[in-house]
């Protein structure tokens, strides 16, 4: 719904890449040594001497070993022999080395971690093709890959990235705060969840790709989207675009309860504001399908159940209608002439009076910002213009 915008986004992504690159390469280097030990090309003592953290080395080694031979401590690397590993791991030996060789290259990692959403799937496919890997990947290869491009590594950078991005509301719904809070002692308190736009289970190579990780609320990430397949052709990607003015919340009057603020008076609909000059795929990505042939598997409105969920906020709609009514069209028009005398402007007055942000670039700072602006635009259009 709301585009993620930050003037320093490329620098934030680059710093993240520089950090996570070394972690991935460290794992690749160790696993190459494991394969060399299994091929009797290296003495097992080299594994104990490797600089990678001991528990990580144990985890990486144990993925090969049969239950009876798994490592319990750093003194058991003699167990790493070909006779002690799973047959399926032995069968994929060459594919493992291809993966490691490819990922141990800075340029290849940069392509993978910093790929743009519009070429992410092609980057992944190129990797599979260049490594001569089967497509689709086997469970063994996916498991092996998940231990290298390990999403758990992202935890060490999530707070820093979320802080720098400074996106305070979920870009998928603009309903919930996703503030990042670190106390004065530097303790991490809360942060957004990060959704994999291209689901991790289907696209393990993109598990740590910067632009594939969308700061979002728990409901949108886990309850609604989860592992649902999405693409930039069928859904809005928040690093690329938002709804903007192509769709807007529109009030429908359902009842005439005495109190104008009564939520039972209203329901909400998301209007199609697109015209002939709008890009052809915009409707599909926002609403799903076409006007003639809707597709409920496409469009962010369908995926995140936006029309349904926003019906739970009709109390806010009622309050906005009452405020607009008090600022009737004539009075709202007269206000514009005295803003300068008051030492304020339309944006500041709007924020004070309606309790939200006027400029679309600020919609990610407070929940319901788009809803508020759309309702005020409908009920009090002369003030917005």
N, C-alpha and C positions, 0 to 999 in steps of 0.2 A: 504493500500500500504506500509506504513512505520510502523514498530513495535515501540510501546512506550516502551522505556527502561529507567529505573532510578534505581540506586543501593539502594535508600532509599524508594522504593515504598511501602514496607510493613509498614514502620514507618509512612509514609504519610497517609496510609489507617487507621492505628490504631489511630492516633490522630483525624482524622475525625470521626471515630466510637465513640471514647470517648466523643466527643462533641455532635454529633447528637443523641446519645443514650439517654442522659438526656432530650433532647427536646421531643423525642418521648414518653419516659416514663412519663414525666410531663402531656402530653395530655392524655395518657392512664389512669393515676391516676384520672384526673379530670372527664373523661367520665365514669369511674367506679362509681364515686360519683353521676353523673347525673342519671345513671341507678338505683342506690340505692335510690335516691330521687323519681324517677318515681315509684319505688316499695314500697314507704312509709317506707323504711328502714333507711332513713337519712333525717334530716331536711334540707330544701332548703337553709337555712342560711350558711350551710357548703360550698356551691358553691361560695358565695360571699367572704368567708374567704380564699379560695384556692389561693395559691401563683402564679398560672399561670396568665399571662398578661390578663387584662380585656377584650381587644378586641378579643383575642383568645378564651377566655371563652364564650364570646357572640356568636362567630361564631360556636363553637362546640355545644353549646346549641341550637342554632337556626336551626341546621339541623334536629332536632326532631320536632320543633314546627310549628304548622299551622300558616299561614300568620297573622292572627288576634292576635296571642299570642307571636309573636317573640319579643325578648328582644331589647330594644333601649338603655338601660343603665344597670348599675350594681345593681339597686334597684328593679329589676323586676323578680328575680329568683322564686318568688311565682308562676309565670306562668308555671314553670316546673312541670306539673302534667300529669298523663296518659291521661286525657280527652282532653288535648290540643295538642297532638302529632299526626303526620300523621299515619293513619292505617298501612301503609307499614312499618313504623319504629317500631310500636308495634309488628308487625308480625315477625320481625327479631331480636327481643329483645335478645333471647338466643345466636344467632350467633354473635351479637355485643359483648356480654360479653365474648364469646369464643375468639374472636379476641383480645380484650383488655387484657385478662388474659395471652394469649400466648405472646403478644408483650411486656408485662410489665416484662418480664423475660430477664435478661442480656444475658444469653447463647443463647436464641432464637433470640434475636436481633443481636447478633454477627454473627450467622449463616446467617441471612438475609442480613445484611449490608456488610459483608466481604466475602460473598460467591464467589467462583471462577466461571468464566464464564462457565466452563464445568459442574458445578453442580448447577448452578443458578436455572434452571427450575425445577430440582428435589427438591431443597430446597423449592421453592414456592409450588410445588405440595404436599410436605410433610406437609407444614404449613396448606394448605387447608384440607388435609386428617385428620390431628391431631386435627383440630378445628371443624371437622364435618360440614364443609361449603359446600354449593352446588357448583358444578363445571360444567359449567361456573358460575361465580358470577353474581348475579343480579346487576342492576344499583344502587340500594339502598346500597348494600354492597360495591360496588366499590366506591361510593361517600363517604360513611362512612370511608372507608379505606384511601381514598385520603386526608381526613382531619387529619389523624394520621401520615401516612407515606407521609407527605406533601412535594412535590418537592420544594415548595417555601422556605422551610428551607435550601435547598442547597445554596441559594443565599448568605447566611452568611458565607459560607466556600469556595465558588467557586474561589474567587481571591487567597486565600491562597493555595488551592490545585493546581491551574493553575501555580502559581509562583513556587511552589516547584517542580512540574513535569518538568517545563522548556521545554515544547514542543512548539517550535516556528512556526511550520507549521502543517497544517491539516494532520493527519495520513491517512485519507481516500484518499486524492488526491495529497498531497505533492505539491500543486499549490499555496495555499494562506497562508499568515502569520496569525497566531493566537496568537500573542504576548499578554502578560499580562503587562499592564502599570499602575503603581501606582505612583503618583507624590510625590515630596519631603515632602509634607504636609500629605501624607498618603491617599490622595483622590483617589478613584478608577476611572480610566479613561476608559480602555477597557480590555476585557478578551475574551477567546474563548467561543463559545456556547458549551454546553455539550449534546451530543446525547445519548439517551437511546438505547443501542444496541438491547436489548429486549424492544420493544415499551411499553411505559408507559400505554397506553390504554388497551393493552392486558395483561400486567403484572404489575398491580399496586403495588404488594408486593415488586417489585424490583425498585421502583421509586427512592429510595435513596441508592441503593446498589453501593458501590464504583466502582467496576469493570464493572458495567453496564453503567457508565457515561464516555463517550469518548470525550475528548476535540477535537473540530472540527470546521471547518469554517461554516458560515451560509449556503452557497450553498449546501454543502454535507449534513448538518443536516436537513435543512428545505426544500430546493428546490428539492433535489434529494431523500434522504432517507425518511424523515418524519416518518410516522408510518408504513412503509413497514416491514412486518414480516421478521426477519432474525434469523439465528441460527448459532452456531459454526460448524454445519455440512454442511452448505450451503454457508457461507460467512467467510471472514477473520475477526477475532477479533483482533484489534490492540494491546491489552494487551498480546495476545498469540503469534502473528506472523505477519510478513509482507510478501511482495511478494518475497523479497530477489532476488536471481538470477534465480528463477523458471520462471520468465517472464521478458522481457526487451523491451524497446522502440526500434523500428527498423525503419530506414529511408527508404522510397520508393521514387525513383526519378520519378517525374511526367512530368517535363518539362526541357528545357535547356535555361532558361532566361540568358542573358549575365552576370548579377551579380550573383555570386555564393550564395550570402546571400539572394537572392530574395525568399520569402516564397512560391511563386507559383511553385518553383522547387520541392517541397517536400510534402510528406504526411507521417503520422506516423502509425505504426501498433504495437500492443503489441504481441511479439513473445512468443510462448510456448517453453520453454527451458527444460521442465521436461523430465526425462528418466524413465526407468523401475524401478529404485530404489526409485523414489519419492513416498511419501505416496499417497495412492489411492485417498484420498479425496482432495488433494491439487488442482487438476485440477478443480474439482467441485467448490471449494471455491473461486478460482481466476477467472476462465473463465465461469463456469456454466455448469452443466450437464457433458457430456463426449465428447470426440472427435467425436464419432459416433452419439451421440444423444445430441446436445446442449440444454440447458435449460435457456432461457432468464430471468427466475425468480431467478436464482442463480448466484453466483459469484460477486465479488466486481467490476470487470470491467463493467459488465452489470448494476449493481445498481447505480454506480456513473458515468456512461457514459464516462468512462475515454478516450477511443479512440476518441470519438466525441469531447470532451472538449479540449483535447490536440492538436487538429488540429488548435485551435486558438493561439497556441504558436509556429507556424512554423517560425516566425521571429527569435526566439531563436535558433531553429535548424539551420537556415541559418548562423547565427553568429558563432555557434560552428563549422560548417563545414569549414568556412573560417579560423578560428583559427587553426583548425587541419591541414588544407592545408598548412598554413604557417609553422607549426611545422612538416614538412614532416617526414616520417618514419626514414630516416637516421638521421636527425637532432635531432629528439626526442630520438633516441637511444644514440646519443652522449651526450645528456644532462645528462643522468643518470650517466655518468662517472665524471661529473664535479660538481654535486650537493654538494659533500663534500667540494670541494674547495670553493664553493660559500657560505658555511655555511648554506645550506638549504637542503631540501629533496623533494622527489617527491610530497608528500602531500601538502607541503607549496607552491611549485611551481604551482601545479595544481590549488590551491585555488586562487593564484595571477593571473594566466593566464586565467583560465576558469571562474573565479568568483563564484566558488561554492566549496563544500566540497568533498574530495576524499573518505574518509572512510564512509562506510555504516552506522556506528553507529552515524555519525553526520548528516545524511540526514534530520533529523527532525529540524535542525537548520536554514535551508534556503530553500525557495521554488525552485522547479525544480531540486533538487539535484540528484534524480534518473534519470530524463531525461538527464541531462548533462553527468552523468557518463556513461549511456548506449550509448549515441551518440558518445562520445569520444572513448568508447570501440570498437564501430563498425568501426569508421573512422580511428582511430589511435591505433590499438590493441597492438602494441609493446610498446607504452608508458605506457598503463595501466598495462600490465604484468610486 
